Amino acid sequence: GYYEPAFRFFTERVLDAEFLPLPTATRQTIELGERLSTDYVCTPFKHILGDFIEALDRGANVLVQFAGPCRLGYYGELQESILRDMGYEFIMMNFARGIELGYIGWAKEVLKTVNPNIDVPHGVVKLKAVAKMIEHLDSLRDFYLANAGFEMERGAFDAAWVSAMDAMRTCLDERDINEAYREAMAAFRAIPLDKPADPIRIGIVGEMFTAIDERSNLGLDHKLVAMGVEVHRMLNFTNRYLRYNEPNLRVGAKDYLTYDMGPTSTLTVAAAKKYAAGGFDGLIHAKSAGCTPEIDCIPVLQKDTYAGGPCGGACRHRAEGGTLMRVLVVDALALVLYIVVSLPAMTGVGAHEWLGLGIGLVLLVHGAQHVDFAGHLLTS
């Protein structure tokens, strides 16, 4: 995702190691993880395991599991065991280890796993720069989501975004990071907009991996931006890790939450409440299959905001695939009927006439399926 420059900085400037970029994940990536996972484990486990396998096959000798606020914190141990059973040799840097030792103790426990000669105080200073880069990346993404849908020149925001990411990848210290951020934000603000005073606003809540990673959510950010709407997503690394205060968030959502439901649940409910109170036009609950904390959020969200559904993110994946299949079936049927109708000598006049009526109905269905596309062409 868009945190890649921060992961690169961490690898090169904190660990003093070589960063191995991975190609864009494909369906094969997650299938690699699925074959080695139980059905009941969540989708991020399978996705990350597939990423690890592709990294090892490309020559990586160190894997980093950044842990997480849920079961992801335990996944490093299980994934390491699976990969070693497959015969891979590597060093596993698991951020879940040593967290009970405090920051310096954790740094000694984890960072020295990769580089025994690492200067721990220097590494901690560089970690501070990593945190600053994460804040800036999230700020840039927030601005992009809120405004890219209204650009007057198509592709301007995407071009500026690519330039911003390239600049972040070349940063050597916190001063470089701050300068890259200032230049990127200035470039964003310079893009001409045609934004109405009261645009359609959509809020995104849910499980972190699926809500943020566009490879996992079917390109949700870009699909919403392409519709010309203002998008907000409170869920990011800054708000979940760097500035997270779960008790305060729970107080703000006290009508819905009594206890900490775990991982991103409190943030999901608090953000949904904020969006609803702010008069947002829609709410999207993005979650992976098997994410039990976000499943627990569904009845809470449905109580007042009518968000989500009984199967959440899994339904969205199945719905999109099912919609495409139905369109293809109708198109194929129309083609076959057209060929048959064009050969009355083969069917006879009576059948030819009835088949002509049949293809008329199929074409009506075909038109109904593409009405949104036709409307987009007429208005663009």
C-alpha positions, 0 to 999 in steps of 0.5 A: 500500500501507500506506506511502502516508502515508510517500510523502505526507510525503516529497512534502509535507515533503521536496520541498515539493510537492503529493501526488496520491493515486491511486485503488485500482488495478484490473485495468485498471491492470496492463493499461495497463502490460502493453500497453506491456511485454514479456512477460518483464519482471516484474509490478511493472514493468507495475503501476508503469507502469500507475500512472504512466499513471493518475497522468499522466492525473489531472494529475500532472507529476512521477513518482517512481521509488523504484528498488529492489534488483533490476532495478527500479533500472533501470526508471525509465529505461525507463519514462520512455522509454516514457511520453515515446514516448507523448507525455506531458510530465513530470519523472521523479524517479528515485532510482537516479540519483546514488547514487554521490555519497553522501547529500548528493550524491544529495540534490542530484542527485535532490531538486533535480530537482523543486525547484531551491530546496530546502534540502538539509540541511532535506530530509535531516532530513525524510528521517530523519523519513520513515525513522522513519515507515516503521519505525512503519508496519511495526511497526503492520503486524506487530502487526496481522498477528499479532493481527487474526485473533483480535479478539473484535469483527469489524472492530475492527482494520481500524477502528483501522488506518484511524484510524492511517493517517489520523493518520500522514497529518496528521503534520508532523514526527518528533514528530508521527509518534512521537505518532501511532504511540504512540496507534495502538499503544495503540489496537491493544493495547486491542482484546480478543482471543480468542487461543489459547496456540498459534495457527496461525502462517503465515510470508510470504516472497518478492518485496517488491512482491507480498508487501506490496501487497495489490492484487498478491497478491489480498488475502493479508493479509486472507485469512489474518487472516480464517482466524484465524491469526497471520501473520508477514512479515519482508519489509518496508521496515524490514528490507530497507532501513533495517536490512538486513545481507545478509552477516549474514543469509547467515551465518545461512542458510549451509547454503543460501546461499554467495553473495548471490543478489540483491534479496530472496533472502537475506531470503527464505531466512533468513526461511523458515529462521527460520519453519521452526525456530520450528515455524511451521505454514505458509509462503507464498512470494509472488512475481510472474511473472518475478521471477528471483531468487525463482524461484532461491529455490524449489529452496532453499525446497523442500529442507527447508521444502516451500514454494512450487512450480514456478511460485510466485506465478503459479500462485496467481493462475491457481489462484484464477481457475481455481477460480472458473471451475470453481465457476461451470461446475458451478453453471451445469450444475446450473441447466440440469439442474434446469430440464430435469429439472423438465420431464419432458414435454419429455424423456420419463420415461426421460430424466427419470430419468437426468437426475435421477441426473445432477443428483444427482451435480452437486449432490454436486460442488457441495456438495464445492466449498463445504464450507469455506464451510459449515463456516465458517458452522457454526462462526461 
